[in-house]
Amino acid sequence: MLFLAAEPSAASTPTIDQAVLWAIMACPLVAWGLIALYLRKLPAIAGYTAILGIGAAMVLSYVTLFNVIDAGGGVAQYTHQWFTAGDLSVPIGVRVDGLTAVMLVVVTTVAFLVQVYSTGYMQGDHGYGRYFAHMCLFTTSMLGLVLADNLFQMFVFWELVGLCSYLLIGFWFHKPSAAAAAKKAFIVTRIGDLGLLAALLLIWTRAGTFDVTAIQEWAASGEVKSTIVTLFALGLFAGAAGKSAQFPLHVWLPDAMEGPTPVSALIHAATMVAAGVYLVARFFPVFEASADAANVVAWIGAITAILAATIALVQTDLKRVLAYSTVSQLGYMMLSLGALGYVAAIFHLFTHAFFKALLFLGSGSVNHATNTFDMRKMGGLRKHMPVTYWTFVIGSLSLAGIFPLAGFWSKDEILLDAWRHDRALWAIGAVVAFMTAFYMFRAIFLTFHGTYKGGEPVDHHDPDNHFHGDPAHPHESPWSMKGPLIVLAVPSIAAGWFAYDHMFKDFIEAALPHAGHHGSTFELGIAISSTIIALAGIGTAYAIYIRRWVDSASIRATFAPFALVFERKYFLDDLYEGLFVRNIFYRGWCRLLETIDRRVVDGIVNGTGQLGRAASSRLRAVQVGEVQSYGLGVAAGVIVIFIAVIVANPL
Amino acid sequence: MELSILIFLPAIAAALILLLPQRMEQQAKWVALAAAAAMFALSIAMFFRFDPGAQGYQFVERHSWVDIGAFNLQYFVGVDGLSLPLVVLTTCLTLASVLVSFSVTHRPRAYFACLLILASSVVGVFVSLDLMLFFLFWELELFPMYLLISIWGSGRKEYSATKFVLYTIAGSAFMLIGILVLAFDARTFDIERLASADFRDTLLPLGWVFFFLFVGFAVKLPIVPLHTWLPDAHSDAPTAVSVLLAGVLLKMGGYGIIRLCVTLMPEVAHDWDAWMAGIGAFSVLYGGFITLRQTDVKRLIAYSSVSHMGLVLLGIGALGSTGLTGATYQMLAHGLITGLMFVMIGLMYERTHTREIARLGGLARQMPLIATGMVFAGMASLGLPALAGFIAEVTVFLGAFQRFEWAVLAAIIGVVLSAGYILWMLQRVMFGPVRHEWDELTDQRHWWEHAVVAGLAALVILLGVYPALLMDVIEPAMTTLAARLQA
């Protein structure tokens, strides 16, 4: 990639043809259509079709990336009209710049490797074809989100990735926990999407455009009332907080681990959950223009980072450790964006995608051997699965931020930006860095070191179980799974080296209308301190779980109240689901309205009917068939009318 | 000529069916299918021959009918960008409801005759440009509906049918007063001429007239608090009737509000716009909250319709071209989506014979195709992008937000509520552990079942991906109307 450094020239417009950009979306979409309509029942072909479709998108993404690099960043945009309704005009288009190109490459690369891995991991599953169809649809939607040139279109694909996430979390829909987790993910993210929808309405009403560049300039112009910009920014961030699992909407992501592990790797670690970070970065000038909104982003990010890290400390499920770690790292990225460290956040998104996908796929490989994710039933797997072990260690070192792995560079930039922006943010970041190193190596020591504890016995009565082999004798995974692990280990080590000579920075910053001063790159003091912190975390884990200088149970006993709070996830699930949704909302408010609807609203209707019947049965007494009484009635009526006419028209 | 064929073809087919000898009664469905298919084909042909750019009504037919000096009742029909899509929706859902009725064996001649007469009268409502004719078709629709629910329904079918008819008639009584007052003042029943009349000396204040007409349509739409007939009618109606009821009959209410209330009395509409938007938003929320409590799948979808129809009123209340276009789009989108939803529920009910959510569960394993269809319909119903409902909802929101920010901000909460009740319903009905009592049941398998589900789903996707197809027809008419409203 040296040619990149050789051309630090000013940004010019990429020359990529728009057909290529549309084709990036279309390739996986075609694969989806083929699988959904024809290949559901043909597992072998379905898997390869997905790989082919996503592989083609990957090749085109790299073509695009190199094209944008040649142009030194810069924006190419192709807009068409989608539909109009009265004053409303909705565009549809593609836009490519440094940020888009990086996202394209991340999404397609990870998606491609995950598909290859899935051919091994999902072997023999009932829903094999359905799985690959959903994966293709997801990839299409994610690419559409990244390529969109306007907020409306982003919202469309934003919701579609939510759908795919729902379908894939609930992939094993016969498991009640999976069905519940899928629903929870969709609804919780939709609560955040209310904010995004409100932002969409606001921007159309106030700025009359959905276009990304136009909105960026609208915010930066300084002519708009600052409360409007802040409201718009907060609306965007609410959507981002839902998708990127930020406090207080983070509760869905750990539950999302009910889905197949490759899904967790692709959607709930590397790509979709980073969409919120992408959204905030895409509209970064809006947050720059509103200091209040930026502060909210920073502090929500910081709270999320530390909240999730503390919960990760006490998890016994390997996948949940990774899930909370993901929440925590996403908080890190938000913290960085809020501290106006645009480049650092995207850089961390970039490196995190690789090593977190690697870690998830590694955990899947472990599950493939042991039939469980419970670390208490593992141990000693180092000997049985060397490839999984070493790649997992690489991923963990990268996540912990050890020099010279990828995570070191990006995490360091975030801490540096935090330090410059607000020392308190830096302090939180440093504590989180310590915890990250600690819980990752705790997981490694529990899973791969010590003696093997037998895994989970296979339940042969479960027709949905397709576990191969014997958990009592764990084995290394097949090449279709090992291969992606090894390939992902390469960027987990090396992806951070793009920090060299501001390569990544210049490239990414060209996507903004006003380049420059968006965070800095390296400072020795921060680098040394964060390395020491990470090493301390690893050392602590080593002391407790390998050397056993301190017993982990006694630590837990000492800090029992804290441990309880962490284990119960700060009681947030109980608060939301137990107290608020189930009792106050459902049994209280909705039941009250329903009772009113049945007793009062419908009661009046039925009451009117009964009144009518009762009245008519009384009045029936008048119709007795006696001519005399009818005559009397007629005469009385005539007299009444006569008097009325006289009164109304006095002559 | 085309519109007369659309009105009278099903009526003639109904007569033919009734004339079929007893031994051929199972063939009634084929006659009905032929008539419905012909109607659909004709309406599609009209859709593509329609010129959206032209002013005024098209495919017009005008004949004097009853001429009593001052009043000339006419047979006057025609369509514009508002009514033509609704006519296509009607023929499309008629075809769908004939197909889903293919398994009906109880008195099939009377059944299919009723369905066709229903279709005939609904088309009549949408194309009538004479108020008396309009009212005639409006009332005519009750007769087949009453029979369809009370004979081929289930549960408390007589109660529900009677409630439906009485409720509508009570609304129509108000409506008739309004119609007569307008017609007596302008000395015509001609909607085209009424639209340009300025009512100077009406018998009742114009605000009252607006209100009376509005009540008649509000019952049909339905809006809170005039909605309680709907869940009863839906839960006891046979599948095809639910499809037509939710898909088309409710739209008569929205159509009436736009065509009569707003078009004929624009000044009054301006006075009441905030009320309409507010009641619309209230219906969205109220319907959503109550839907969450439902335990019967059909009642659940019926209440969700109350919520979705609130959006129509919200869009109308904005009185702008975007809002009105969005409201119309929402009527069409909801017609297709809820039609599909009731088809899926019907297919499920035919097999399980229960709609109690608590008794269902895990059906996705035994009926993967029905489950897929229901998840699709559910996703469309909760406003997923790339499907028709999303375009409609967002257009309504964008149109109304310019004028009533508070109403829209309240109404968008409905987006979360709809996700809640739909996904929770799917979870309890389709997902979860397999229940072995349903092991013997078969999945969707007849050609007509596949045809209906695939056809409606394709339309829902088409209108979600390529909204311009329909928007370009609706929009000019609504822009003209909005311009009149601004004046």
Chai-1 contact restraints between the chains, C-beta under 6 A:
chainA,res_idxA,chainB,res_idxB,connection_type,confidence,min_distance_angstrom,max_distance_angstrom,comment,restraint_id
A,F83,B,P467,contact,1.0,0.0,6.0,A-B,restraint_1
A,F83,B,A468,contact,1.0,0.0,6.0,A-B,restraint_2
A,F83,B,M471,contact,1.0,0.0,6.0,A-B,restraint_3
A,A85,B,T322,contact,1.0,0.0,6.0,A-B,restraint_4
A,A85,B,T325,contact,1.0,0.0,6.0,A-B,restraint_5
A,A85,B,T395,contact,1.0,0.0,6.0,A-B,restraint_6
A,A85,B,M471,contact,1.0,0.0,6.0,A-B,restraint_7
A,A85,B,E475,contact,1.0,0.0,6.0,A-B,restraint_8
A,G86,B,S321,contact,1.0,0.0,6.0,A-B,restraint_9
A,G86,B,T322,contact,1.0,0.0,6.0,A-B,restraint_10
A,G86,B,T325,contact,1.0,0.0,6.0,A-B,restraint_11
A,G86,B,T479,contact,1.0,0.0,6.0,A-B,restraint_12
A,D87,B,T322,contact,1.0,0.0,6.0,A-B,restraint_13
A,L88,B,T322,contact,1.0,0.0,6.0,A-B,restraint_14
A,L88,B,L398,contact,1.0,0.0,6.0,A-B,restraint_15
A,V156,B,P385,contact,1.0,0.0,6.0,A-B,restraint_16
A,E159,B,L384,contact,1.0,0.0,6.0,A-B,restraint_17
A,E159,B,P385,contact,1.0,0.0,6.0,A-B,restraint_18
A,L160,B,P385,contact,1.0,0.0,6.0,A-B,restraint_19
A,L163,B,L384,contact,1.0,0.0,6.0,A-B,restraint_20
A,F173,B,A364,contact,1.0,0.0,6.0,A-B,restraint_21
A,F173,B,F431,contact,1.0,0.0,6.0,A-B,restraint_22
A,H174,B,P433,contact,1.0,0.0,6.0,A-B,restraint_23
A,P176,B,G432,contact,1.0,0.0,6.0,A-B,restraint_24
A,A179,B,Q427,contact,1.0,0.0,6.0,A-B,restraint_25
A,A179,B,F431,contact,1.0,0.0,6.0,A-B,restraint_26
A,A179,B,G432,contact,1.0,0.0,6.0,A-B,restraint_27
A,K183,B,L423,contact,1.0,0.0,6.0,A-B,restraint_28
A,K183,B,Q427,contact,1.0,0.0,6.0,A-B,restraint_29
A,F186,B,A419,contact,1.0,0.0,6.0,A-B,restraint_30
A,F186,B,L423,contact,1.0,0.0,6.0,A-B,restraint_31
A,I187,B,A419,contact,1.0,0.0,6.0,A-B,restraint_32
A,I187,B,G420,contact,1.0,0.0,6.0,A-B,restraint_33
A,R190,B,V416,contact,1.0,0.0,6.0,A-B,restraint_34
A,R190,B,A419,contact,1.0,0.0,6.0,A-B,restraint_35
A,I191,B,V416,contact,1.0,0.0,6.0,A-B,restraint_36
A,L194,B,I412,contact,1.0,0.0,6.0,A-B,restraint_37
A,L197,B,I412,contact,1.0,0.0,6.0,A-B,restraint_38
A,L201,B,F397,contact,1.0,0.0,6.0,A-B,restraint_39
A,L201,B,F401,contact,1.0,0.0,6.0,A-B,restraint_40
A,W204,B,L398,contact,1.0,0.0,6.0,A-B,restraint_41
A,T205,B,F401,contact,1.0,0.0,6.0,A-B,restraint_42
A,T205,B,Q402,contact,1.0,0.0,6.0,A-B,restraint_43
A,C590,B,F289,contact,1.0,0.0,6.0,A-B,restraint_44
A,C590,B,L292,contact,1.0,0.0,6.0,A-B,restraint_45
A,C590,B,R293,contact,1.0,0.0,6.0,A-B,restraint_46
A,L593,B,F289,contact,1.0,0.0,6.0,A-B,restraint_47
A,L593,B,I290,contact,1.0,0.0,6.0,A-B,restraint_48
A,E594,B,I290,contact,1.0,0.0,6.0,A-B,restraint_49
A,E594,B,R293,contact,1.0,0.0,6.0,A-B,restraint_50
A,D597,B,I290,contact,1.0,0.0,6.0,A-B,restraint_51
A,V601,B,P225,contact,1.0,0.0,6.0,A-B,restraint_52
A,V601,B,T228,contact,1.0,0.0,6.0,A-B,restraint_53
A,D602,B,T228,contact,1.0,0.0,6.0,A-B,restraint_54
A,V605,B,T228,contact,1.0,0.0,6.0,A-B,restraint_55
